[in-house]
Amino acid sequence: MTGHLRGWDHTPFTIGANPTGELFVRNDERGDALPLPVKPTDDLDTIARAVAEIIGHLY
């Protein structure tokens, strides 16, 4: 299962889950990916903050 975002400069990102259940964010232009330090059961605010922080590291 995946979802897609675009940065302010149209950089494409994928948010997904590995077969192990670990969540990740990938910069699709660079191919770099980082795990999200959250659980799938965390609330949306926590997940959104984690996604925003990880995207900052993937630019």
C-alpha positions, -999 to 999 in steps of 0.1 A, spaced: 0 0 0 14 34 -9 5 70 -11 21 99 -30 29 135 -22 46 163 -42 68 188 -26 65 226 -31 89 222 -61 69 192 -75 94 166 -61 75 133 -60 75 113 -27 60 79 -19 48 69 15 44 32 20 47 1 41 73 -26 37 62 -62 38 73 -62 75 48 -34 82 75 -7 86 64 27 72 88 46 49 90 78 28 110 78 -5 121 107 -26 112 93 -60 136 115 -79 166 105 -59 156 70 -48 165 78 -12 142 64 14 140 67 52 118 48 77 91 66 95 97 65 133 60 58 140 36 28 143 7 24 119 -16 28 149 -2 63 158 -26 92 154 -27 112 122 -11 143 137 19 122 149 23 106 115 19 139 96 47 155 117 70 125 111 63 126 74 71 164 73 103 159 92 115 129 70 107 148 38 130 176 51 158 151 53 152 136 19 157 169 -1 
